[in-house]
Amino acid sequence: MVAAAATSAFSLIASPPPDSGGKTSGKFGGTVPVRVDVRGVKSKSASSGGLKVKASAQAPPKVNGTKVGVMDGYKIDDEVTYSPPPRTFINQLPDWSMLLAAITTIFLAAEKQWMMLDWKPKRPDALTDPFGIGRIVENGMIFRQNFGIRSYEIGADRTASIETLMNHLQETALNHVKTAGLLGDGFGSTPEMCKKNLIWVVTKMQVLVDRYPTWGEVVQVDTWVAASGKNGMRRDWLVRDSMTGEILTRASGVSVMMNKETRRLAKIPDEVRAEIGGYFLDTPPIVEDCNTKLPKLDENTADYIRSGLTPRWSDLDVNQHVNNVKYINWILESAPSPILETHELASMTLEYRRECRRDSVVQSLTSVTGDGVDDLASSGYIECQHLVRLESGAEIVKGRTEWRPKNANRFGSVIQLPAESL
């Protein structure tokens, strides 16, 4: 029955008679004409013996005392009057949305006009993109990348810290491998190295700092690689002021291969040599290799010792050992405060002996040599010896640093590279 009634109702809507409404039998007897409007609402006109229903009203309803119009052909019997809502503080407030929209539009228009009038940069280096990944230049042999010195990369002297510079060197080395298309699924490893489970580890690093850049400066870092002996690779870096070309930092580092599983050094396989050999640049090191043996340092010969140093999770790299830059932080932990306050690091030589893991506890040892050791603040150039070791005594990294008084004369001559490599 319900289905039949529903079918009948839809048939009336879908196919209305062209000149009159359909008819149906009323429940209370007799036939009642049925009129269906466009909304599907059925209204029954009065007939004898049937239920009378008024389908329209005489006046529209009132809302808050105001008449509201209704659709033609659909009225209600009585006027409906709604009482206004109570007056409160909230509904008495003006509508601020229109004012806010107008103010926002004015400011956006002013900003757009200002950008159109002042589109030229005030400084030429504003055109330099310090955030780009870099590019390969000089016939594919040198990788170049710019870095802007950010506010959180400077120290108490308002210049970039040595850690910042070392991070830039590491970043360009990895981006060089990536841009050259040699980056496998490892951290700086080539596809063939990944197949053989090999990684690069740094064994020696030498850095000369002529001047530390300041906040807002943009530095240009060039890096390239060369062979180092039979089973090593040397990487050189040259850091300049991107505006003036002034040389700021020079660095050279030697890396060898290690098996990621056994943690033992390995020879460079022929497949890997074929991958990287075409990128070797046959030039002398930008920092002349200092073969002077670093003296032995222990708790008896050290002037300053800092113990209980442990790596944090953020100090580990993807190979699960402490990042090389962290060792520099540990070295400076035991450097005397008068040197840090009155001198700046001019050069550094690091020899890496073993890796440091997350659960290691290390010591930092420093000895000071040279004249004026008793009065470090007024001393001229100062040389220090450093050792970072496990508390068990095993050596992690040995180092030597040279310090110059702040604002002293910089280094003189610089090793010249072939013209085609600059």
Backbone torsions as a table, in degrees:
resi	resn	phi	psi	omega
1	MET	NA	-47.4	179.9
2	VAL	-62.3	-41.6	179.8
3	ALA	-64.3	-41.6	-179.8
4	ALA	-64.1	-40.9	179.4
5	ALA	-65.4	-41.5	178.0
6	ALA	-63.1	-41.2	178.5
7	THR	-62.9	-40.9	179.9
8	SER	-64.1	-41.5	179.7
9	ALA	-63.3	-43.1	179.7
10	PHE	-67.2	-34.2	179.2
11	SER	-68.5	-31.6	177.8
12	LEU	-69.5	-38.0	-179.7
13	ILE	-72.1	-41.7	-174.9
14	ALA	-71.9	-35.9	-174.3
15	SER	-132.1	74.6	178.8
16	PRO	-75.8	148.7	176.6
17	PRO	-62.5	147.5	-175.3
18	PRO	-68.0	-27.9	-172.3
19	ASP	-127.3	-2.5	178.6
20	SER	-156.3	160.8	178.7
21	GLY	-75.6	159.1	178.2
22	GLY	-73.0	166.7	179.7
23	LYS	-122.1	148.7	176.0
24	THR	-145.8	163.2	-177.7
25	SER	-86.2	129.0	177.9
26	GLY	-78.8	152.9	-177.8
27	LYS	-67.3	-29.0	-177.1
28	PHE	-96.9	17.0	174.3
29	GLY	102.5	151.7	179.1
30	GLY	79.6	170.0	178.2
31	THR	-102.8	139.4	-177.1
32	VAL	-123.9	122.4	176.9
33	PRO	-61.9	140.8	-179.4
34	VAL	-118.1	129.6	175.7
35	ARG	-116.3	131.1	-178.3
36	VAL	-114.8	121.4	178.2
37	ASP	-87.7	-177.4	-173.7
38	VAL	-66.7	-17.8	179.6
39	ARG	-90.5	-0.8	-179.1
40	GLY	82.1	14.3	178.5
41	VAL	-92.6	122.0	-176.0
42	LYS	-93.7	134.2	175.4
43	SER	-123.1	135.5	-176.5
44	LYS	-104.9	129.7	175.9
45	SER	-83.7	158.7	-174.9
46	ALA	-70.9	146.7	174.1
47	SER	-148.5	158.3	-178.3
48	SER	-62.8	137.1	178.0
49	GLY	77.4	-0.4	-176.7
50	GLY	-108.0	172.4	177.7
51	LEU	-79.8	126.6	-176.7
52	LYS	-92.5	126.7	177.7
53	VAL	-129.6	125.9	178.1
54	LYS	-85.0	125.7	-175.8
55	ALA	-92.0	-9.4	-178.7
56	SER	-139.7	162.7	178.8
57	ALA	-117.7	172.3	-174.7
58	GLN	-93.9	-19.5	-176.1
59	ALA	-146.6	147.9	177.1
60	PRO	-72.6	157.4	179.8
61	PRO	-71.5	164.1	175.7
62	LYS	-112.8	136.9	173.9
63	VAL	-120.4	119.9	-175.2
64	ASN	56.4	36.0	176.9
65	GLY	83.0	4.7	-177.3
66	THR	-116.4	135.5	179.0
67	LYS	-72.1	137.7	-179.2
68	VAL	-114.3	129.2	-179.0
69	GLY	-71.3	151.0	177.2
70	VAL	-124.8	171.5	-180.0
71	MET	-67.5	145.6	178.4
72	ASP	-60.5	140.8	178.7
73	GLY	81.9	5.0	-179.9
74	TYR	-137.8	101.6	-178.4
75	LYS	-128.8	161.4	176.9
76	ILE	-112.6	166.0	-172.5
77	ASP	-71.1	-50.5	-171.2
78	ASP	-116.3	155.0	174.1
79	GLU	-73.9	139.6	-179.9
80	VAL	-113.8	123.5	-178.0
81	THR	-112.1	126.2	179.6
82	TYR	-103.4	137.7	177.7
83	SER	-79.5	140.7	-178.7
84	PRO	-66.1	152.8	178.0
85	PRO	-66.3	155.3	178.9
86	PRO	-63.6	143.8	-179.0
87	ARG	-77.5	120.9	178.5
88	THR	-126.0	172.1	-179.8
89	PHE	-65.0	-36.1	-175.6
90	ILE	-65.8	-50.0	-175.4
91	ASN	-79.2	0.5	173.7
92	GLN	-92.8	-10.3	179.7
93	LEU	-69.1	145.9	177.4
94	PRO	-70.6	161.9	178.8
95	ASP	-83.1	103.4	-177.1
96	TRP	-81.7	-11.9	-173.8
97	SER	-61.8	-39.1	-179.5
98	MET	-67.3	-40.8	178.4
99	LEU	-64.9	-41.8	178.5
100	LEU	-63.7	-41.0	178.3
101	ALA	-62.9	-39.2	179.7
102	ALA	-66.4	-42.3	179.3
103	ILE	-64.3	-42.5	178.9
104	THR	-61.4	-42.1	179.4
105	THR	-62.1	-40.9	-180.0
106	ILE	-64.1	-44.7	-179.1
107	PHE	-65.1	-41.0	178.6
108	LEU	-63.9	-40.6	178.5
109	ALA	-65.3	-40.0	179.1
110	ALA	-66.0	-40.9	178.7
111	GLU	-63.1	-42.0	178.8
112	LYS	-63.5	-42.0	179.4
113	GLN	-65.2	-40.2	179.5
114	TRP	-63.9	-40.5	179.1
115	MET	-65.1	-34.5	179.0
116	MET	-70.6	-34.0	-178.9
117	LEU	-80.6	-30.8	-174.2
118	ASP	-120.3	50.1	-175.6
119	TRP	-79.9	-19.6	-178.1
120	LYS	-80.7	135.5	179.2
121	PRO	-69.3	147.0	179.6
122	LYS	-77.7	-23.8	178.4
123	ARG	-121.6	138.1	-179.9
124	PRO	-59.5	-30.8	-177.7
125	ASP	-73.9	-4.5	176.6
126	ALA	-67.4	-19.9	177.2
127	LEU	-77.3	-14.1	-179.4
128	THR	-77.3	130.4	178.4
129	ASP	-92.0	101.8	-177.4
130	PRO	-76.5	-4.7	-175.0
131	PHE	-107.5	3.9	-180.0
132	GLY	-70.4	159.7	-178.4
133	ILE	-78.7	-12.3	178.6
134	GLY	100.7	-179.3	-176.9
135	ARG	-152.2	161.0	177.1
136	ILE	-94.5	130.8	-176.9
137	VAL	-127.1	179.1	176.2
138	GLU	53.0	61.0	175.7
139	ASN	59.9	32.7	175.2
140	GLY	77.8	14.4	-175.6
141	MET	-104.0	-19.4	-175.9
142	ILE	-125.9	138.0	175.5
143	PHE	-104.7	136.7	-175.9
144	ARG	-128.5	133.9	179.1
145	GLN	-146.1	143.3	179.0
146	ASN	-103.0	147.2	177.0
147	PHE	-134.1	133.8	171.1
148	GLY	-91.6	133.6	-179.7
149	ILE	-78.1	117.1	-176.8
150	ARG	-92.8	165.0	-175.0
151	SER	-64.5	-32.7	-178.7
152	TYR	-84.4	5.1	178.0
153	GLU	-105.1	3.2	-179.9
154	ILE	-105.3	159.9	-178.5
155	GLY	-108.1	-158.8	-176.8
156	ALA	-64.9	-24.0	179.8
157	ASP	-86.8	4.2	-179.8
158	ARG	65.4	25.2	174.6
159	THR	-124.8	161.2	179.2
160	ALA	-61.3	140.1	179.6
161	SER	-79.3	164.8	177.4
162	ILE	-65.0	-31.1	176.8
163	GLU	-64.6	-38.2	177.5
164	THR	-61.3	-46.6	179.9
165	LEU	-62.4	-40.6	-179.9
166	MET	-67.3	-35.4	175.9
167	ASN	-65.0	-37.3	176.9
168	HIS	-63.8	-39.9	178.7
169	LEU	-63.7	-44.6	-179.4
170	GLN	-65.3	-39.5	-179.4
171	GLU	-64.3	-43.7	-179.7
172	THR	-66.7	-34.6	178.3
173	ALA	-61.9	-45.6	-179.6
174	LEU	-68.8	-40.8	179.4
175	ASN	-67.8	-28.5	175.2
176	HIS	-62.6	-47.6	178.5
177	VAL	-62.3	-41.1	-178.4
178	LYS	-67.0	-46.4	-178.2
179	THR	-66.6	-31.9	178.8
180	ALA	-75.1	-5.1	-179.9
181	GLY	78.9	21.0	-177.4
182	LEU	-106.7	5.3	-177.1
183	LEU	-83.7	118.8	175.6
184	GLY	-86.8	-146.0	179.3
185	ASP	-93.7	11.9	178.7
186	GLY	-106.2	-177.1	-178.0
187	PHE	-90.6	87.4	-177.5
188	GLY	84.2	4.4	-179.7
189	SER	-88.9	143.7	176.6
190	THR	-80.1	167.2	179.0
191	PRO	-55.8	-41.9	-179.9
192	GLU	-68.6	-33.6	176.3
193	MET	-65.8	-38.1	178.7
194	CYS	-64.7	-38.5	178.8
195	LYS	-62.4	-34.9	-176.3
196	LYS	-98.6	6.6	175.8
197	ASN	62.6	44.2	-178.1
198	LEU	-112.3	149.1	176.4
199	ILE	-136.1	161.2	174.8
200	TRP	-89.5	140.5	171.7
201	VAL	-132.0	140.2	-178.6
202	VAL	-83.5	133.3	178.3
203	THR	-107.9	-27.3	-179.1
204	LYS	-150.5	143.3	-180.0
205	MET	-142.2	131.8	176.4
206	GLN	-127.7	131.3	-175.5
207	VAL	-133.9	133.9	172.8
208	LEU	-120.7	126.1	-179.8
209	VAL	-112.1	113.9	176.6
210	ASP	-82.7	-40.7	178.2
211	ARG	-155.3	141.2	177.5
212	TYR	-90.4	128.5	178.6
213	PRO	-69.1	158.0	-178.7
214	THR	-106.8	171.7	-178.9
215	TRP	-58.4	132.2	178.3
216	GLY	93.9	-18.4	178.0
217	GLU	-73.1	153.2	176.5
218	VAL	-113.0	124.3	-179.6
219	VAL	-106.2	148.0	178.0
220	GLN	-110.9	123.2	-177.5
221	VAL	-111.8	121.5	173.2
222	ASP	-106.7	139.5	178.4
223	THR	-142.9	149.2	178.4
224	TRP	-153.3	168.5	-176.0
225	VAL	-124.2	158.6	178.3
226	ALA	-152.3	164.9	177.8
227	ALA	-74.9	148.2	176.4
228	SER	-134.9	98.9	-176.5
229	GLY	68.0	-155.0	-177.1
230	LYS	-86.4	-30.8	-172.8
231	ASN	-130.1	24.4	179.4
232	GLY	-127.1	165.8	175.7
233	MET	-132.1	132.4	178.1
234	ARG	-102.8	138.3	175.1
235	ARG	-123.3	133.6	179.5
236	ASP	-114.0	150.4	177.0
237	TRP	-133.1	143.9	173.4
238	LEU	-133.6	120.0	-176.7
239	VAL	-109.9	125.6	-179.9
240	ARG	-124.2	161.9	165.8
241	ASP	-73.6	123.2	-174.7
242	SER	-66.4	-20.6	-178.6
243	MET	-87.6	-45.3	-172.6
244	THR	-103.3	-17.3	-175.5
245	GLY	81.1	3.4	179.3
246	GLU	-61.6	132.8	178.9
247	ILE	-76.6	126.6	-178.2
248	LEU	-104.5	-44.7	-174.4
249	THR	-145.1	144.1	172.5
250	ARG	-128.5	141.8	-177.8
251	ALA	-151.6	148.2	175.2
252	SER	-137.6	138.7	178.7
253	GLY	-139.1	147.2	179.2
254	VAL	-115.3	133.4	179.7
255	SER	-124.9	150.4	174.6
256	VAL	-130.6	171.5	-177.6
257	MET	-96.5	145.6	178.1
258	MET	-133.5	142.0	173.7
259	ASN	-75.0	126.2	-174.1
260	LYS	-66.4	-28.6	-177.5
261	GLU	-87.5	-49.2	-176.8
262	THR	-82.7	-17.0	-177.2
263	ARG	59.9	31.6	176.7
264	ARG	-112.1	150.1	178.3
265	LEU	-66.9	149.5	-176.7
266	ALA	-137.3	157.6	175.0
267	LYS	-76.8	156.7	177.7
268	ILE	-76.1	115.9	178.9
269	PRO	-64.7	155.9	-179.9
270	ASP	-61.0	-36.0	-179.7
271	GLU	-64.4	-38.6	178.8
272	VAL	-72.0	-40.0	178.8
273	ARG	-61.3	-35.8	178.2
274	ALA	-68.0	-31.4	178.9
275	GLU	-69.3	-45.3	-170.7
276	ILE	-100.2	-14.9	-175.0
277	GLY	-60.9	-32.8	-178.9
278	GLY	-71.0	-9.8	179.8
279	TYR	-102.1	0.2	-179.6
280	PHE	-73.3	133.0	177.7
281	LEU	-107.3	122.6	-174.5
282	ASP	-83.3	81.6	177.9
283	THR	-136.8	156.9	176.3
284	PRO	-69.3	160.4	179.2
285	PRO	-59.9	141.6	178.9
286	ILE	-70.5	-23.6	170.9
287	VAL	-117.2	118.8	-177.3
288	GLU	-60.7	131.7	-176.5
289	ASP	-66.1	124.2	177.9
290	CYS	-94.5	109.4	-176.7
291	ASN	-89.4	8.0	178.5
292	THR	-64.4	127.9	-178.4
293	LYS	-71.9	133.6	178.1
294	LEU	-73.1	134.0	-176.7
295	PRO	-69.1	158.6	178.5
296	LYS	-73.6	139.4	-177.8
297	LEU	-133.3	132.8	176.5
298	ASP	-145.5	-172.2	-176.0
299	GLU	-67.3	-17.9	179.7
300	ASN	-83.9	-29.2	-177.7
301	THR	-102.6	-9.9	-178.2
302	ALA	-81.1	143.8	176.9
303	ASP	-89.8	-28.8	-177.6
304	TYR	-137.0	135.6	-179.3
305	ILE	-133.2	133.4	174.2
306	ARG	-123.7	121.1	-175.6
307	SER	-112.2	170.0	175.0
308	GLY	74.8	24.9	178.9
309	LEU	-84.6	132.3	180.0
310	THR	-131.7	143.4	177.7
311	PRO	-74.6	145.7	173.3
312	ARG	-93.3	168.5	178.8
313	TRP	-59.9	-36.9	-179.1
314	SER	-71.3	-11.6	178.6
315	ASP	-83.6	-9.6	-177.5
316	LEU	-89.4	146.1	173.8
317	ASP	-96.6	-174.1	-175.1
318	VAL	-69.7	-15.1	176.4
319	ASN	-89.0	8.5	175.6
320	GLN	65.8	28.4	168.5
321	HIS	-129.9	164.5	-173.1
322	VAL	-63.9	134.2	178.7
323	ASN	-62.0	144.7	-176.4
324	ASN	-59.7	-32.9	-178.7
325	VAL	-65.7	-29.3	-179.1
326	LYS	-63.0	-32.2	180.0
327	TYR	-61.4	-33.8	178.8
328	ILE	-65.2	-40.7	176.1
329	ASN	-59.6	-42.7	-179.7
330	TRP	-66.6	-36.8	177.3
331	ILE	-61.1	-43.9	-177.9
332	LEU	-72.3	-15.7	178.6
333	GLU	-61.2	-32.5	-178.2
334	SER	-103.4	4.0	176.0
335	ALA	-72.7	137.9	-177.3
336	PRO	-64.9	143.5	-177.2
337	SER	-60.1	-40.4	179.2
338	PRO	-57.2	-33.5	177.6
339	ILE	-69.6	-44.8	-178.5
340	LEU	-64.0	-31.4	-176.1
341	GLU	-82.3	-31.6	-173.3
342	THR	-112.9	-11.4	-177.4
343	HIS	-125.8	164.2	174.4
344	GLU	-128.2	150.6	-177.2
345	LEU	-69.5	122.2	-177.8
346	ALA	-100.3	-35.8	179.3
347	SER	-153.4	159.2	-175.7
348	MET	-152.8	135.7	173.5
349	THR	-126.6	126.3	-178.7
350	LEU	-124.4	136.1	174.2
351	GLU	-120.7	116.8	-177.9
352	TYR	-89.7	126.2	-176.3
353	ARG	-102.2	-40.6	-179.5
354	ARG	-153.5	163.6	179.3
355	GLU	-84.7	159.3	179.0
356	CYS	-118.2	132.8	-177.2
357	ARG	-103.1	177.6	-173.2
358	ARG	-63.6	-36.4	-174.7
359	ASP	-91.5	13.5	-177.7
360	SER	-80.3	149.1	172.4
361	VAL	-121.0	124.8	-168.7
362	VAL	-123.7	164.6	174.8
363	GLN	-121.2	148.1	175.1
364	SER	-117.7	124.5	-177.5
365	LEU	-120.8	140.6	180.0
366	THR	-140.1	136.5	170.8
367	SER	-125.0	144.0	-176.1
368	VAL	-110.4	132.9	177.9
369	THR	-124.0	163.4	178.6
370	GLY	107.8	176.0	-177.8
371	ASP	-74.7	153.8	175.6
372	GLY	71.9	29.6	-179.0
373	VAL	-63.6	-33.0	-178.4
374	ASP	-72.7	-20.5	179.2
375	ASP	-131.1	77.9	-173.6
376	LEU	-64.9	-33.1	-175.4
377	ALA	-64.3	-31.7	-178.0
378	SER	-102.6	6.3	-178.4
379	SER	-75.4	158.5	175.1
380	GLY	-83.2	-126.9	178.5
381	TYR	-70.4	135.5	-177.2
382	ILE	-124.7	140.2	176.3
383	GLU	-116.3	138.4	179.9
384	CYS	-128.4	148.4	172.4
385	GLN	-109.1	143.7	-174.6
386	HIS	-135.5	154.2	173.8
387	LEU	-149.6	129.8	170.5
388	VAL	-113.7	123.9	-175.8
389	ARG	-140.4	161.8	171.7
390	LEU	-70.1	154.5	179.2
391	GLU	-63.6	-18.8	175.0
392	SER	-75.1	-13.4	178.0
393	GLY	111.3	-15.5	-179.0
394	ALA	-67.8	131.6	-177.1
395	GLU	-76.7	135.3	176.9
396	ILE	-102.9	-52.9	179.5
397	VAL	-149.4	136.9	173.8
398	LYS	-109.2	149.8	-177.0
399	GLY	-153.0	162.4	173.4
400	ARG	-136.3	134.0	178.0
401	THR	-126.4	149.8	173.7
402	GLU	-122.2	137.3	-175.2
403	TRP	-123.5	140.9	176.9
404	ARG	-120.6	152.9	176.1
405	PRO	-59.8	144.1	-179.1
406	LYS	-61.3	140.6	-179.0
407	ASN	68.3	20.7	176.3
408	ALA	-80.3	171.6	178.8
409	ASN	-62.7	145.3	-178.1
410	ARG	-85.4	179.7	178.5
411	PHE	-64.9	156.4	-178.3
412	GLY	-87.8	-111.7	-172.9
413	SER	-67.9	154.2	-179.9
414	VAL	-122.8	140.9	177.4
415	ILE	-58.2	128.6	-177.2
416	GLN	-89.7	131.8	175.3
417	LEU	-92.8	160.8	173.3
418	PRO	-54.7	148.1	-175.1
419	ALA	-58.9	-36.4	-177.0
420	GLU	-72.0	-9.7	-179.0
421	SER	-105.0	9.6	179.6
422	LEU	-111.7	NA	NA
